[in-house]
Amino acid sequence: MGCCYSVEKPTVYEVTLDSDGVAHHVAEGQGTHYIHVSENNETILEEKNTSNHDKPVLSAPKDPTMQGTIPPQLPSNQRIHPMNPNEKK
């Protein structure tokens, strides 16, 4: 007979921080930080990543001399084995 147990996911709150650093719970999508609360009540404050849609995309003009080359791919059926220290190249 087996035994089962479940692992609870940590609770996550979306918050904003005021000028004193106090977190205030806000609606989903409105926060600037996440607070993760684990099952043993440990809290972790994580800064929320901002999406790329909010920031303007800046790119430098491409320099034709800086173009990279694509290395050739190995055949998919080729295996690579570790080198034997007694074996010479």
N, C-alpha and C positions, 0 to 999 in steps of 0.2 A: 504494500500500500504506500502511495506517495504522499508527499506533503506539499502543499502549494502556499505561496505567500505572494503578496503584491507589493510592489514598490511604488509609493506615492510620488507623483511628480511634484517638484517644488511649486509653490504658489508664486505667481508673478504679478506685480502691480505696476501699472504705468503711472509715472509721477512727473511733476515739475518741481524744481527747487527754487525757493524764494531767495531773496538777497541775504538771508541769515543761514541759508543752507538747509532749511527745513523742507522736507518732501511733502507734497500735497497730491493726493490721488486725483487723477483726471480721467476723462473718457479715453477709450482706446483710440490711438492715432494722434492724440493731442499732447502726449508727454514728451519729455526730453531725456528721461532716464527710466530704467527698469529696476525694481527691487525684487530680488528672488529670495523667497523665504523657504528654507528647507524644512523637512519634517522634524528636525531637532531645533527649530527656531533660529537657525543661523541666517543672517541676512547679508546679501551681497548687492551692492549698488553698481549698476552697469549703465554706462552712457549709451543712449540709443543712437544707432547709426542713422544718419540722414540719407535719404535716397538721392540718387544722382539726378532725379527729375527736378529737385529744388535748386541745384547748383548749375551755373552756366558751364558749358563744356568749352574748355580752352585747349587749343592744340597749337603746337609750333609748326611752322612749315616744314615739310619733310625734306631732308637732305638726301639727294640721290646717292651720295657716297656712303651713307650709313645704312644701306639696305642689307639686311641679314640674309644668310643663305640657309637653306633647309638641309640638314644632314640626311644622307641616304638612310632609308629604313632597312633593318635586317629582315630577311625572309621570316615569315611567321613560324615556319617549321624548324628553324635553326635553334638549337639549344646552346646555352652558354654554361660551361662547367667551371668550377673553381680550378685554379692552376695548382698542380701538385708541386710542392717546394723542391722535390728531387728532380723534377722535369725541367729541361732547358728549353728556351724559346726557339 
